[in-house]
């Protein structure tokens, strides 16, 4: 894992996608794309594998960073 990823980026990504993954329309998944303006409505495929994998990778980096402190 890349330890050089900015902690602010990690926290923003976590806050942005935690609710989407656990509480929104397609639980456990992320949509293919989102609108660029609020309210950032999900569009396209509701379960996009590479979207989920990249966000989960960031979640793992966040967890590792908290363990190593």
Secondary structure as a PSIPRED ss2 file (coil, helix, strand):
# PSIPRED VFORMAT (PSIPRED V4.0)

   1 X C   1.000  0.000  0.000
   2 X C   1.000  0.000  0.000
   3 X C   1.000  0.000  0.000
   4 X C   1.000  0.000  0.000
   5 X C   1.000  0.000  0.000
   6 X C   1.000  0.000  0.000
   7 X H   0.000  1.000  0.000
   8 X H   0.000  1.000  0.000
   9 X H   0.000  1.000  0.000
  10 X H   0.000  1.000  0.000
  11 X H   0.000  1.000  0.000
  12 X H   0.000  1.000  0.000
  13 X H   0.000  1.000  0.000
  14 X H   0.000  1.000  0.000
  15 X H   0.000  1.000  0.000
  16 X H   0.000  1.000  0.000
  17 X H   0.000  1.000  0.000
  18 X H   0.000  1.000  0.000
  19 X H   0.000  1.000  0.000
  20 X H   0.000  1.000  0.000
  21 X H   0.000  1.000  0.000
  22 X H   0.000  1.000  0.000
  23 X C   1.000  0.000  0.000
  24 X C   1.000  0.000  0.000
  25 X C   1.000  0.000  0.000
  26 X C   1.000  0.000  0.000
  27 X C   1.000  0.000  0.000
  28 X C   1.000  0.000  0.000
  29 X C   1.000  0.000  0.000
  30 X C   1.000  0.000  0.000
  31 X C   1.000  0.000  0.000
  32 X C   1.000  0.000  0.000
  33 X E   0.000  0.000  1.000
  34 X E   0.000  0.000  1.000
  35 X C   1.000  0.000  0.000
  36 X C   1.000  0.000  0.000
  37 X C   1.000  0.000  0.000
  38 X C   1.000  0.000  0.000
  39 X C   1.000  0.000  0.000
  40 X C   1.000  0.000  0.000
  41 X C   1.000  0.000  0.000
  42 X E   0.000  0.000  1.000
  43 X E   0.000  0.000  1.000
  44 X C   1.000  0.000  0.000
  45 X C   1.000  0.000  0.000
  46 X C   1.000  0.000  0.000
  47 X C   1.000  0.000  0.000
  48 X C   1.000  0.000  0.000
  49 X H   0.000  1.000  0.000
  50 X H   0.000  1.000  0.000
  51 X H   0.000  1.000  0.000
  52 X H   0.000  1.000  0.000
  53 X H   0.000  1.000  0.000
  54 X H   0.000  1.000  0.000
  55 X H   0.000  1.000  0.000
  56 X H   0.000  1.000  0.000
  57 X H   0.000  1.000  0.000
  58 X H   0.000  1.000  0.000
  59 X H   0.000  1.000  0.000
  60 X H   0.000  1.000  0.000
  61 X H   0.000  1.000  0.000
  62 X H   0.000  1.000  0.000
  63 X H   0.000  1.000  0.000
  64 X H   0.000  1.000  0.000
  65 X H   0.000  1.000  0.000
  66 X H   0.000  1.000  0.000
  67 X H   0.000  1.000  0.000
  68 X C   1.000  0.000  0.000
  69 X C   1.000  0.000  0.000
